[in-house]
Amino acid sequence: MKNLFSVVIASVVFISGNAGAANYLYPAACEKSYSKQGEQSEDLTKINGRTINCDSVVVSMPKNGNIMISIIDKKSDLTPLGFAGSRFDLKINPNLTTLPLERIYLPHASNPKVPQVVNGIEGFCFLDRKLNFRALSGMSCSAKIEIGTQKLIYNIVVRIVGPGEIIPGT
């Protein structure tokens, strides 16, 4: 299991291009997190979503200024779900650190495990403190993707269950 987790962390660091960057790992639990998919005209509030589980989260901030939040389930064979944007916004809500989303890394089980990236998405991630990465207690991300006649919604609520640790060697 430790080897699988090391591969997942290495994948997150590789995907986000984070050599020499700040990467924080948090033990976590996803609560009431789900994805929903349907036709563009469909009311997705009326259908059940597919549950999303996690046991850790990685917040990556490479030197190029981009930010990526990876939702990791060590028991899954899928690539991590990732949310990315180019900047934190402290003005949208003065009580939260907001990440306006620009792209999403969809989880899937390809071999090799190369993420499917979708650009031009709508959504935000909210972190509970103003850039105090060691002391986060929670975050949430909501995103909508429209592809052809389909739409896909992600709603992630993460409870951080321990202090963030800098990932060594990144």
N, C-alpha and C positions, 0 to 999 in steps of 0.2 A: 504494500500500500504506500509506503514511503517513497518507493521509486516512481510509482504512478503520480504522486503528488509533485515530486521533483520535475517530472516531465510536464505536468500542467503548468507549473510556475515558469519553467523555461519557455514553454509555448507562449505564455502571456508576455514575458519579457521580449521574446523574439518578435511577436506580432506587433507590439507597440513600439518596437525599435528603441528599447530603453537602456542600452548599454551606457553606463555613467549617469543614469537618471535616478530620481527618487521613486522608489517602489515600496509601498507599504502593504503588508499582509495583515489581515484581521481575521480572527476566528469569528464566525457569524452564523446566524440562522435566518433563513428567509421565512417570512410570515405572511400568509394570505397573498402569496406571489403567484402570478399566473400569466399565461399567454392565451389569446383567443384569435381565431382565424375565421374569416367568412367573406362573403361577397361584399363589394363596396356599398351596396344598397341595404345590406343586412344590419339590423340593430343588435350589436354584439352584447349589449347589456342583458339580453334575454337568453343567452346561451352560457353553459358552463365552460370555464376555461380549463386549460391543462395546467396542473400544479407545477410550480418551479421550486425546487429545493436547492439549498446551498449550505455549505459548512465553512466557507471562507470567502473573503472578498479581497481583491488586490486593487489598489489605487495607484496608477502609474502616471508619472509626470516626466516625460523625456525632456531633454535639453531643448528640443524644438518648440516647446511651449504647449504642445497638445496634452490632453488629459484623457485617460482611459480608466474605466471602472469595469473590472472583470468579476463575474459572479461564478463561483466555482463550487461544483458538487463533486467531491472526490470519489463518490460511488458511481458516477456516470461515465460512460464511454464516449460522451459527446465533447466537442470542443467547448470551452467556456463561452457563455453569453457575455458580450462586452458592449459597453456604451461609451461613445467617444465624442469629444468636442475640442475646440481650440482654446477655450478660456473659461475661467471661473467668473461669475458675475455676482458682485456683492450688493448690487442696487435693486434687483428685481424684488427681493425680499430681504430686508435688513437683518432678519433673525436667522437666515440660512445662507449657506454658500450654495449657489446655483450653478449647474453646468448645463448650458444650452447644448442640446445634442445635435450632431451633424451626421453621425454614422453609427451603425450598429454592426456588431460581429455576431452573426447568427450561429447558434449551436448546431452541430451536425456530426455525423460519424464517418467522414471520409477517411481514406488512407492514401497518402499521408494526411494527417490532421491539419489541413489548411483551412482557415476560417472563410466563410462566405460573408463578404462585406457589402452592406447596402448603404449608399450615401444619400443625402437629401431627405433624411427622415424628420419627423416632427417629434419633439419631446424635450424633457428636462430630467436631470438628476438633482436631488436636493440632499445636501449633507448638513448634519445637525449643528455644526459649530463653524465658526469663521476661521477656517484654515489651520486648526489645531489638529493635525493628523494623528498624533499619538492618542488623543482623547476622544475620538469619535464614538458615539454610542448608537448611531443609526444613520441610515440613508434610504432614499427611495428613488426609483427611476420609472418613468412612464414614457412610452414611445409608441408611435403609430407609423406603420410602413404601408405604402400602397404600391402594389405591383400588379399591373394589368387590371383585371376585374376583382382582384383579391385585396383584402386589407388584413393586417396582422397587428395586434395590440399586445404590448408587454407592460405589465404592472408589477414592479418588484418592490417589496418592503423588506429591508434588512435590519435586523437587530444585531449590533456588534456586541459580542460577549466577552471580549478581552481587549487589552491595549494593542494598538498597532505596532508592528515591528518592521524595521527596515529590512528588506530582503538583501542578504549579503551577496556581494559579487555582482550587483547590478548598477 
